[in-house]
Amino acid sequence: MKLDSLGVVIATRRLVLANDAGRRILVKMGKPEPLPDALGDDQYCPFQITGIGTEPVKYAAGVDAFQSIELALKMIGAELTRLNQKHGGRLRWECDEHGDLGFLITRSR
């Protein structure tokens, strides 16, 4: 499924690049919606990271709205980790100067 819009935005988080605080990077999450053509109550949760990278609207799907939000948060954490590595570890959440981006980062053992 390709999304062109987030729909109703329910949450945002502002990030910056260290030494480039004027660069506005936003993480936005849309309201979960029913997954088209789903057999049950499956939902998808759209999200987008703007101001850094290619900015596509992505989504996570789950068996209900809560799972779609949980999986979207994990996907955001993974995408921010990738972007942070690409930009030399300079990505910062305005509430943490030491590199915590405020999203769950799953590390392999």
C-alpha distances in whole Angstrom, upper triangle without the diagonal:
4,7,10,12,13,15,18,19,21,22,23,25,27,28,30,31,35,37,35,34,34,30,28,25,23,20,19,17,15,16,14,13,13,9,9,11,12,16,17,17,14,13,10,12,11,14,15,18,20,23,23,21,18,16,12,11,9,9,11,11,14,16,17,17,20,18,15,17,19,16,15,19,19,16,18,21,20,19,22,24,23,23,27,28,27,29,32,31,32,29,31,30,33,34,35,37,36,33,31,28,28,25,25,25,25,28,28,32
4,7,9,11,13,17,17,20,21,21,23,25,26,28,29,32,35,32,32,31,27,25,22,21,19,17,16,14,16,15,14,15,12,12,14,16,19,20,20,17,15,12,13,10,12,13,16,17,20,20,18,15,13,9,8,8,9,12,13,16,19,20,19,21,20,16,18,20,18,16,19,20,16,17,21,20,18,21,23,22,22,25,26,25,27,30,30,30,27,29,28,31,33,33,35,35,32,30,27,27,24,25,25,26,28,29,33
4,6,7,9,13,14,17,18,18,21,22,23,26,27,31,33,30,30,29,25,23,20,18,16,14,13,11,13,13,12,13,12,12,15,16,20,21,19,17,14,11,11,8,10,10,14,15,18,19,17,14,12,8,6,7,8,12,13,16,19,19,17,20,19,15,16,19,17,14,18,19,16,16,20,20,17,20,23,22,21,24,26,25,26,30,29,29,26,27,26,28,30,31,33,34,30,29,25,25,23,24,25,26,28,30,33
4,7,9,13,13,17,18,18,20,21,23,25,26,30,32,29,28,27,24,21,19,17,16,14,14,12,14,15,14,16,15,15,18,20,23,24,22,20,17,14,13,10,11,10,13,14,17,18,16,13,11,8,6,9,11,15,16,20,22,22,20,22,22,18,19,22,20,17,20,21,18,18,21,21,19,21,24,23,21,25,27,25,26,30,29,29,26,27,26,28,30,31,33,34,31,29,26,26,24,26,26,28,30,32,36
4,5,9,10,13,15,15,18,19,21,23,25,29,31,28,27,25,22,19,18,15,14,11,11,9,11,12,12,15,15,15,19,20,23,24,21,19,16,13,11,8,9,9,12,13,16,18,17,15,11,9,7,9,11,14,16,19,22,20,18,20,20,17,17,20,19,15,18,20,18,17,20,21,19,20,23,23,22,24,27,26,26,30,29,28,25,26,24,26,28,29,31,32,29,28,24,24,22,24,26,27,30,32,36
4,6,7,10,11,12,15,17,19,22,24,27,30,27,26,24,22,18,16,13,11,8,7,5,8,10,10,13,14,15,19,19,23,22,20,17,14,11,9,6,6,7,11,12,16,17,17,15,12,10,7,9,9,12,14,17,19,18,15,17,18,14,13,17,16,13,15,17,15,14,18,19,17,18,22,22,20,23,26,25,25,29,27,27,23,23,22,23,25,27,29,30,27,25,21,21,19,21,23,25,28,30,34
4,6,9,12,13,17,19,21,24,27,30,33,30,28,27,24,21,19,16,14,11,9,6,7,9,9,12,14,15,18,19,22,22,19,17,14,12,10,8,10,11,14,15,19,21,21,19,15,14,10,12,12,14,15,18,20,18,15,17,18,15,14,18,18,15,17,20,18,17,21,22,20,22,25,25,24,26,29,29,29,32,31,30,26,26,24,25,27,29,31,33,30,28,24,23,22,24,26,27,31,33,37
4,6,9,11,15,18,21,24,27,30,32,29,27,26,24,21,19,15,14,10,8,5,6,9,10,14,15,17,21,21,24,23,19,18,15,13,11,10,11,12,15,16,19,22,22,21,17,16,13,14,14,16,17,18,20,18,14,16,18,15,14,18,18,15,17,20,19,18,21,23,21,22,25,26,25,27,30,30,30,33,31,30,26,26,23,24,25,27,30,32,29,27,23,22,21,23,26,27,31,33,37
4,6,8,11,14,17,20,23,26,29,26,24,23,21,17,16,12,10,7,6,4,6,10,12,16,17,19,23,23,26,24,21,19,16,14,10,9,9,10,12,13,17,19,20,19,15,15,12,13,13,15,17,18,21,18,15,16,18,15,13,16,17,14,14,18,17,15,18,20,19,19,22,23,22,24,27,27,27,29,27,26,23,22,19,20,21,24,26,28,25,23,20,18,18,20,23,25,28,31,34
4,7,11,14,17,21,24,27,29,27,25,24,22,19,17,13,11,8,6,5,6,9,12,16,18,20,24,23,26,24,20,19,15,14,10,10,10,12,14,16,19,21,22,22,18,18,15,15,14,15,17,18,20,17,13,14,16,14,11,14,16,13,13,17,17,15,17,20,19,19,22,24,23,24,27,28,27,30,28,26,23,21,18,19,20,22,25,27,24,22,19,17,16,18,21,24,27,30,33
4,7,10,13,17,20,23,26,24,21,21,20,16,14,10,8,6,5,7,9,12,15,18,20,23,26,25,28,26,23,21,17,15,12,11,9,11,12,14,16,18,20,20,17,17,14,15,14,15,17,19,21,18,15,14,16,14,11,13,15,12,11,15,15,13,15,18,17,16,19,21,20,21,24,25,24,27,24,23,19,18,15,15,16,18,21,23,21,18,15,13,13,16,19,21,25,28,31
4,7,10,13,17,19,22,20,17,17,16,12,10,7,5,4,6,9,12,15,18,21,22,25,28,28,31,29,26,24,20,17,14,12,10,10,10,11,13,15,17,18,15,16,14,15,15,17,19,21,24,21,18,17,19,17,13,15,16,13,12,15,15,12,14,17,15,14,17,19,17,18,22,22,21,23,21,20,16,15,12,12,13,16,19,20,18,16,13,12,12,16,18,21,24,27,30
4,7,10,14,16,19,17,15,15,14,10,8,6,5,7,9,12,15,17,21,24,25,28,31,30,33,31,28,26,22,20,16,15,11,11,9,11,12,14,16,18,15,17,16,16,17,18,21,23,25,24,20,19,20,18,15,16,17,14,12,15,15,11,12,15,14,12,15,17,15,15,19,20,18,20,18,16,13,11,8,9,10,12,15,17,15,13,10,9,10,14,16,19,22,26,28
4,7,11,13,15,13,11,11,10,7,6,5,6,9,12,15,18,21,24,27,28,30,34,33,36,35,32,29,26,23,19,17,14,12,10,10,10,12,15,17,15,17,17,18,19,21,24,26,29,27,24,23,24,22,19,19,20,17,15,17,17,13,14,17,15,12,15,17,15,14,18,18,16,19,16,14,11,9,7,7,9,11,13,15,14,13,10,10,12,16,17,21,23,27,30
4,7,10,12,11,9,10,9,7,5,6,8,11,14,18,21,23,26,29,29,32,35,34,38,36,33,31,27,24,21,19,15,13,10,10,9,10,13,16,14,17,18,18,20,21,25,27,30,29,26,25,25,23,20,20,20,17,15,17,16,13,13,15,13,10,13,14,12,11,15,15,13,15,13,10,7,5,5,6,9,10,11,13,11,11,8,10,12,15,16,19,21,25,27
4,6,9,7,5,7,6,6,6,9,11,14,18,21,24,26,29,33,33,35,38,38,41,40,37,34,31,28,24,22,18,15,12,11,9,10,13,16,15,19,20,21,23,24,28,30,33,32,29,28,28,26,24,24,24,21,19,20,19,16,15,17,15,12,14,15,12,11,14,14,11,13,11,8,6,5,6,7,11,11,10,12,11,12,10,13,15,18,18,22,23,26,29
4,6,5,6,8,7,9,8,11,14,17,20,24,27,29,32,35,34,37,40,39,43,42,39,36,33,29,26,24,20,17,14,13,10,10,13,16,16,20,21,22,24,26,30,32,35,34,32,31,30,28,26,26,25,22,20,21,20,17,16,17,15,12,13,14,11,9,12,12,8,10,9,5,5,6,9,10,13,12,11,12,10,13,11,15,16,19,18,22,22,26,28
4,5,6,10,9,12,12,15,17,20,23,27,30,32,35,38,38,40,43,43,46,45,42,39,36,33,29,27,23,21,17,17,14,13,16,20,20,23,25,26,28,29,33,35,38,37,34,33,33,31,28,28,28,25,23,23,23,20,18,19,18,14,15,16,13,11,13,13,10,10,9,5,6,7,10,10,13,11,9,10,10,13,12,16,18,21,20,23,23,26,29
4,6,9,10,12,14,17,19,23,26,30,33,35,38,41,41,43,46,46,49,48,45,42,39,36,32,30,26,23,20,18,15,15,18,21,22,25,27,28,31,32,36,38,41,40,38,36,36,34,32,32,31,29,26,27,26,23,22,23,21,18,18,19,16,14,16,15,12,12,11,8,10,10,13,13,16,15,12,13,13,16,16,19,22,24,23,27,27,30,32
4,5,6,9,11,14,17,20,24,27,31,33,35,39,38,40,44,43,47,46,43,40,37,34,30,28,24,21,17,15,12,12,15,19,19,23,24,26,28,30,34,36,40,39,36,35,35,33,30,30,30,27,25,26,25,22,21,22,20,17,18,19,15,14,16,15,11,13,13,9,10,10,13,13,16,16,13,15,15,17,16,19,21,24,24,27,27,31,33
4,5,8,10,13,16,19,22,25,29,31,34,37,37,40,43,43,46,45,42,39,36,32,29,26,23,20,16,15,12,13,17,20,19,23,24,26,28,30,33,35,39,37,34,33,34,32,29,29,29,26,24,25,25,21,21,22,20,17,19,20,16,15,18,17,14,15,14,10,10,9,11,10,13,13,12,15,14,16,15,18,20,23,23,27,28,31,33
4,6,9,12,16,18,22,25,28,31,34,37,37,39,42,42,46,45,42,39,36,32,29,26,23,20,16,14,11,12,16,19,18,22,23,25,28,30,34,36,39,38,35,34,34,32,29,30,30,27,25,27,26,22,22,24,21,18,21,21,18,17,20,19,15,17,17,13,13,12,13,12,16,17,15,18,18,19,17,20,22,25,25,29,30,33,36
4,6,10,13,16,20,22,26,28,31,34,34,36,39,39,43,42,39,36,33,29,26,23,20,16,13,10,7,9,12,15,14,18,20,22,24,27,30,33,36,35,32,32,32,29,27,28,27,24,23,24,22,19,20,21,18,15,18,18,14,14,17,16,13,15,15,12,11,11,12,12,16,17,16,18,16,18,16,18,20,23,23,26,28,31,34
4,6,10,12,16,19,22,25,27,31,31,33,36,36,40,39,36,33,30,26,23,20,17,14,11,8,6,8,12,14,13,16,17,19,22,24,28,30,33,32,29,29,29,26,24,25,25,21,20,22,20,17,18,20,17,14,17,18,14,15,18,17,15,17,16,13,11,11,11,11,15,16,16,18,17,17,15,17,18,21,22,25,27,30,33
4,7,10,13,16,20,22,25,28,28,30,33,33,37,36,33,30,27,23,20,17,13,10,7,6,4,6,10,12,10,14,14,16,18,21,24,27,30,29,26,25,26,23,21,22,21,18,17,18,17,13,14,16,13,11,14,15,11,12,15,15,13,16,15,12,9,10,10,11,14,15,15,17,15,15,12,14,15,18,18,22,24,27,30
4,6,10,13,16,19,21,25,25,27,31,30,34,32,30,27,23,20,17,14,10,8,6,5,7,9,11,13,10,13,12,14,16,18,21,24,27,26,22,22,23,20,17,19,19,15,14,16,15,11,13,15,13,11,15,15,13,14,17,17,16,18,17,15,11,11,10,11,14,15,17,18,16,15,12,13,13,17,18,21,23,27,30
4,7,10,14,16,18,22,22,24,28,27,30,29,26,23,20,17,13,11,7,6,4,7,9,10,12,13,10,12,11,11,13,15,18,20,23,22,19,19,19,16,14,15,15,11,10,13,12,8,10,13,11,9,13,14,12,13,17,17,16,19,17,16,12,12,10,12,14,16,17,19,16,14,11,11,11,14,15,18,21,24,27
4,7,10,13,15,19,19,22,25,25,28,27,24,21,17,14,11,8,5,5,6,8,11,13,14,14,11,11,9,11,11,13,16,18,22,20,16,17,17,15,12,14,14,11,11,14,12,10,13,15,13,12,16,17,16,17,20,20,20,23,21,20,16,16,14,15,17,19,21,22,19,18,14,13,13,16,17,20,23,26,29
4,7,9,12,15,16,19,22,21,24,23,20,18,14,11,7,6,4,7,9,11,15,16,17,17,13,12,10,10,9,11,13,15,18,16,13,13,14,11,9,11,12,8,9,12,11,9,13,15,14,14,17,18,18,19,22,22,23,25,23,22,19,18,16,18,19,20,23,24,21,19,15,14,13,15,17,19,23,25,29
4,6,9,12,14,16,19,19,22,21,18,16,12,9,6,5,6,8,12,14,17,19,19,18,14,13,10,10,9,11,13,14,17,15,11,13,14,11,9,13,13,10,12,15,14,13,16,18,17,17,21,21,21,23,26,25,26,29,27,26,22,22,20,21,22,24,27,28,25,23,19,18,16,18,20,22,26,28,32
4,6,10,12,15,18,17,20,18,15,14,10,9,6,7,9,12,15,17,21,22,23,22,18,17,13,13,11,12,12,13,15,12,9,11,13,10,9,13,13,11,13,16,16,15,18,20,19,20,23,24,24,26,29,29,29,32,30,29,25,25,22,24,24,26,29,30,27,25,21,20,18,19,22,24,27,30,33
4,7,9,12,15,14,17,15,11,10,6,5,4,7,10,13,17,19,23,24,24,23,19,17,13,12,9,9,9,10,11,9,6,8,10,7,7,11,11,10,12,15,15,15,18,20,19,21,23,24,24,26,29,29,30,33,31,31,27,27,24,26,26,28,31,31,29,26,23,21,18,19,22,23,26,28,31
4,6,9,12,11,14,13,10,9,5,6,7,9,12,15,19,21,25,26,25,24,20,18,14,13,10,11,9,10,11,9,7,11,12,9,11,14,14,13,16,18,17,18,21,22,22,23,26,27,27,29,31,32,33,35,34,34,30,30,28,29,30,31,34,35,32,29,26,24,22,23,25,25,29,31,34
4,6,9,8,10,9,7,6,4,6,9,11,15,18,22,24,28,29,28,26,23,20,16,15,12,12,9,10,10,8,8,12,12,10,13,15,15,15,18,20,19,20,23,24,24,26,28,29,29,32,34,34,35,38,36,36,33,33,31,33,33,35,37,38,35,32,29,27,24,25,27,27,30,31,35
4,6,6,9,9,8,6,5,6,9,11,15,18,21,24,28,28,26,24,22,18,15,13,11,10,7,9,9,10,10,13,13,10,13,16,14,14,18,19,18,19,22,23,22,25,27,27,28,30,32,32,34,36,35,36,32,33,31,33,34,35,38,38,34,32,29,27,24,24,26,26,29,30,33
4,5,9,10,10,9,9,9,12,13,17,20,23,25,29,29,28,25,23,19,16,15,13,13,11,12,13,13,14,17,16,14,17,19,18,17,21,22,21,22,25,25,25,27,30,29,30,33,34,34,36,39,38,38,35,36,34,36,37,38,41,41,37,35,32,31,28,28,29,29,32,33,36
4,6,9,10,9,11,12,15,17,20,23,27,29,33,33,31,28,26,22,20,18,16,16,13,14,13,14,16,19,18,16,19,21,20,20,24,24,23,25,28,28,27,30,32,32,33,36,37,37,39,41,40,41,38,39,37,40,40,41,44,44,40,38,35,33,30,30,31,31,33,34,37
4,6,7,6,8,10,14,16,20,23,26,29,33,33,31,29,27,23,20,18,15,14,11,11,10,11,13,16,15,14,17,19,18,18,22,22,21,24,26,26,26,29,31,31,32,35,36,36,38,41,39,40,37,38,36,38,39,40,42,42,39,36,33,32,28,28,29,28,31,32,35
4,7,8,11,13,17,20,23,26,30,33,36,36,35,32,30,27,24,22,18,17,13,12,10,12,15,18,16,16,19,21,20,21,24,25,24,26,29,29,29,32,34,34,35,38,39,39,41,43,42,43,40,40,39,41,41,42,45,44,41,39,36,34,31,30,31,30,33,33,36
4,6,9,12,16,19,22,26,29,32,36,36,34,33,30,27,24,21,18,16,12,11,8,9,12,15,14,14,17,18,18,19,22,23,23,25,28,28,28,31,33,33,34,37,38,39,41,43,41,42,39,39,37,39,39,40,43,43,40,37,34,32,29,28,30,29,32,32,35
4,6,10,13,16,20,23,27,30,33,34,33,31,28,25,22,20,16,14,11,9,6,6,9,11,11,11,14,16,16,17,20,21,21,23,25,26,27,29,31,31,33,35,36,37,39,41,39,40,36,36,34,36,36,37,40,40,37,34,31,29,26,26,28,27,30,31,34
4,7,10,13,17,20,24,27,30,30,29,28,25,22,19,16,13,11,7,6,4,5,8,10,9,8,12,13,13,14,17,18,18,20,22,23,23,26,27,28,29,31,33,33,35,37,36,37,33,33,31,34,34,35,38,37,34,31,29,27,24,23,25,24,27,28,31
4,7,10,13,17,20,23,27,27,26,25,22,19,16,14,10,8,6,6,6,5,5,9,8,6,9,12,11,11,14,16,15,17,20,21,21,23,25,26,27,29,31,31,33,35,33,34,30,30,28,31,31,32,35,35,32,29,26,24,21,21,23,23,26,27,30
4,6,10,13,17,20,23,23,23,21,18,15,12,10,6,5,4,6,9,8,7,10,9,5,8,11,9,9,12,14,13,14,17,18,17,20,22,22,23,25,27,28,29,32,30,30,27,27,26,28,28,29,32,32,29,26,23,22,19,19,21,21,24,25,29
4,7,10,14,17,20,21,20,19,16,14,10,8,5,5,6,8,11,10,7,9,9,5,6,9,8,6,9,12,11,11,15,16,15,17,20,20,21,23,25,25,27,29,27,27,24,24,22,24,25,26,29,29,26,23,20,18,16,17,18,19,23,25,28
4,7,11,13,17,18,17,16,12,10,7,6,4,7,9,12,15,14,11,13,13,9,9,12,10,7,10,13,11,10,14,15,14,15,18,19,18,21,23,23,24,27,25,25,22,22,21,23,24,25,28,28,25,23,19,18,16,17,19,20,23,25,29
4,7,10,14,14,14,13,10,9,6,5,6,8,11,14,17,16,14,14,14,11,10,12,11,7,9,11,9,8,12,13,11,12,15,16,15,18,20,20,21,24,22,22,18,19,17,19,21,22,24,25,21,19,16,15,13,15,16,18,21,24,27
4,6,10,11,11,10,6,6,5,6,8,11,15,18,21,20,17,18,18,14,13,15,14,10,11,13,11,8,12,13,10,11,15,14,13,16,18,18,18,21,20,19,16,17,16,18,20,21,23,23,20,19,15,16,14,16,17,19,22,24,28
4,7,7,8,9,6,8,8,9,11,14,18,20,24,23,20,21,20,17,15,17,15,12,12,14,11,8,11,12,9,8,12,12,10,12,15,15,15,18,17,16,12,14,13,15,18,18,20,20,17,17,13,14,13,16,16,18,21,24,27
4,6,7,8,5,8,9,12,14,17,21,24,27,26,23,24,24,21,19,20,19,16,16,17,15,12,14,15,12,11,15,14,11,14,17,15,15,18,17,16,13,14,14,16,19,19,20,22,19,18,15,16,16,19,19,22,24,27,30
4,7,9,7,11,13,15,18,21,24,27,31,30,27,27,27,24,22,23,22,19,18,20,18,14,16,17,13,12,15,15,11,13,16,14,13,16,16,14,12,13,14,15,18,19,19,21,18,19,15,18,18,21,21,24,25,28,31
4,7,7,11,13,15,18,20,24,27,31,30,27,27,27,24,22,23,21,18,18,19,16,13,15,15,11,10,13,11,8,10,13,10,10,13,13,12,10,13,14,16,19,19,19,20,17,17,15,17,17,20,19,21,23,25,29
4,6,9,12,13,16,19,23,26,30,29,27,27,26,23,22,23,21,18,18,18,15,13,15,14,10,10,13,11,8,11,12,10,10,14,15,14,12,15,17,19,22,22,22,22,19,20,17,19,18,20,19,21,22,24,28
4,6,10,11,15,18,21,25,28,28,26,27,26,23,22,23,21,18,19,19,16,14,17,16,12,13,15,13,11,14,16,13,14,18,18,18,16,19,20,22,25,25,25,26,22,23,19,21,20,22,21,23,24,26,30
4,7,9,12,16,19,22,26,26,23,24,23,20,19,21,19,15,16,17,14,12,15,15,11,12,15,14,12,15,17,15,15,19,19,18,16,18,18,20,23,23,24,25,22,21,18,19,18,20,20,22,24,26,30
4,6,10,13,16,20,23,23,21,22,21,18,18,19,17,14,16,17,13,12,16,15,12,14,17,15,14,17,19,17,18,22,22,21,19,21,21,23,25,26,27,27,24,23,20,21,19,21,21,22,24,26,30
4,7,11,13,17,20,20,18,19,18,15,15,17,15,12,14,15,12,11,15,15,12,14,17,16,15,19,21,20,21,24,23,23,20,21,21,23,25,26,27,28,24,23,20,20,18,20,20,22,24,26,30
4,7,10,14,17,17,16,17,15,12,12,14,12,9,12,12,9,9,13,13,11,13,16,15,15,18,20,19,21,24,23,23,20,22,21,23,25,26,27,27,24,22,19,19,16,17,18,19,21,23,27
4,7,10,14,14,12,13,12,8,9,11,9,6,10,11,8,10,13,13,12,15,17,17,17,20,22,22,23,26,25,25,22,23,22,24,25,26,28,28,25,23,19,19,16,16,17,18,21,22,26
4,7,11,11,10,11,9,5,7,9,6,5,9,9,7,10,12,12,13,15,17,17,18,21,22,23,25,27,25,26,23,24,22,25,26,26,29,28,25,22,19,18,15,15,16,16,19,20,24
4,7,8,8,10,8,5,8,10,7,8,11,12,11,13,16,16,16,19,21,21,22,25,26,26,28,31,29,30,27,27,26,29,29,29,32,32,28,26,23,21,18,18,19,18,21,22,26
4,5,7,8,5,4,8,9,7,9,12,12,13,15,17,17,18,21,22,23,25,27,28,29,31,33,31,32,29,29,27,30,30,30,33,32,29,26,24,22,19,18,19,18,22,22,25
4,7,8,6,7,11,11,11,13,15,16,16,19,20,21,22,25,26,27,28,30,32,33,34,36,34,35,32,32,30,33,32,33,36,35,32,29,27,25,22,20,22,21,24,25,28
4,6,6,6,9,10,11,12,15,16,17,18,20,21,22,24,26,27,28,30,32,33,34,36,34,35,31,31,29,31,30,32,35,34,32,28,26,24,21,20,22,22,25,26,29
4,6,5,6,9,10,10,12,14,15,16,18,20,21,22,24,26,26,28,30,31,32,34,32,32,29,28,26,28,27,29,32,32,29,26,24,21,18,18,21,21,25,26,29
4,5,5,6,9,10,11,13,14,15,17,19,20,21,23,25,26,27,29,30,31,33,30,31,28,27,24,26,25,27,30,30,27,24,22,19,16,16,18,19,22,24,27
4,5,5,6,8,10,11,12,14,15,17,18,20,21,23,24,25,27,29,30,32,29,30,27,27,25,27,26,27,30,29,27,23,21,19,16,15,17,16,20,21,24
4,6,5,6,9,10,10,12,14,15,16,18,20,21,22,24,26,27,28,30,28,29,25,25,23,26,25,26,29,29,26,23,20,18,15,15,17,17,20,22,25
4,5,5,6,9,10,10,12,14,15,16,18,20,21,22,24,25,26,28,26,26,23,22,20,22,22,23,26,26,23,20,17,15,12,12,15,16,20,22,25
4,5,5,6,9,10,11,13,14,16,17,19,20,21,23,25,26,27,25,26,22,22,20,22,21,22,25,24,22,18,16,14,11,10,12,13,16,18,21
4,5,5,6,9,10,11,12,14,15,17,18,20,21,23,24,26,24,25,22,22,20,23,23,23,26,25,22,19,17,15,11,10,12,12,15,17,20
4,5,5,6,9,10,10,12,14,15,16,18,20,21,22,24,22,23,19,20,18,21,21,22,24,24,21,18,15,14,10,11,12,13,16,18,22
4,5,5,6,9,10,10,12,14,15,16,18,20,21,22,20,20,17,17,15,18,18,18,21,20,17,14,12,10,7,7,9,11,14,17,20
4,5,5,6,9,10,11,13,14,15,17,19,20,21,19,20,17,18,16,20,19,19,21,20,17,14,12,11,7,6,7,8,11,14,17
4,5,5,6,9,10,11,12,14,15,17,18,20,18,20,17,18,17,20,21,20,22,21,18,16,13,13,9,9,9,10,13,15,18
4,5,5,6,8,10,10,12,14,15,16,18,16,17,13,14,13,17,17,17,19,19,15,13,10,10,7,8,9,11,14,16,20
4,6,5,6,9,10,10,12,14,15,16,14,15,12,13,12,16,16,15,17,16,13,10,8,8,5,6,5,8,11,14,17
4,5,5,6,9,10,11,12,14,16,14,16,13,15,15,19,19,18,19,18,14,13,11,12,9,8,6,7,9,12,15
4,5,5,6,8,10,11,12,14,13,14,12,14,14,18,19,18,19,18,15,14,11,13,10,11,10,11,13,15,19
4,5,5,6,8,10,10,12,10,11,8,10,11,14,16,15,16,15,11,11,8,10,8,10,9,12,13,16,19
4,6,5,6,9,10,11,9,11,9,11,12,16,17,15,16,14,10,10,9,11,10,10,7,10,10,13,16
4,5,5,6,9,10,10,12,10,13,15,19,20,18,19,17,13,14,12,15,13,13,11,12,12,14,17
4,5,5,6,9,8,9,8,11,13,17,18,17,17,16,13,13,11,14,13,15,13,15,15,18,21
4,5,5,6,5,6,5,9,11,15,16,14,14,13,9,11,9,13,13,14,12,14,15,17,20
4,5,5,5,8,9,12,15,18,20,17,16,15,11,13,13,16,15,16,13,15,14,16,18
4,6,7,9,10,13,16,19,21,19,18,17,14,16,15,18,17,18,16,18,17,19,22
4,6,6,7,11,14,17,19,17,16,15,12,15,14,17,18,19,17,19,19,21,24
4,6,8,11,15,17,19,17,15,14,11,14,14,18,18,19,17,19,18,20,22
4,6,8,12,15,16,13,12,10,8,10,11,14,15,16,14,17,16,19,21
4,6,10,12,14,12,10,10,8,11,11,14,16,18,16,19,19,22,24
4,7,10,12,10,10,10,7,9,8,11,12,15,14,17,18,21,24
4,6,8,7,6,8,6,7,6,9,12,14,14,18,19,22,25
4,5,5,7,9,7,7,5,7,10,13,14,18,19,23,25
4,6,7,10,10,10,9,10,13,16,18,21,23,27,29
4,7,9,10,9,8,8,12,15,17,20,22,26,28
4,6,6,6,7,8,12,14,15,19,20,24,25
4,6,8,9,11,14,17,17,20,21,25,26
4,6,9,11,14,15,15,18,18,22,23
4,6,9,11,13,12,15,15,19,20
4,6,8,9,9,13,14,18,19
4,6,8,9,13,14,18,21
4,7,9,13,15,19,21
4,6,10,12,16,19
4,6,10,13,15
4,6,10,13
4,7,10
4,6
4
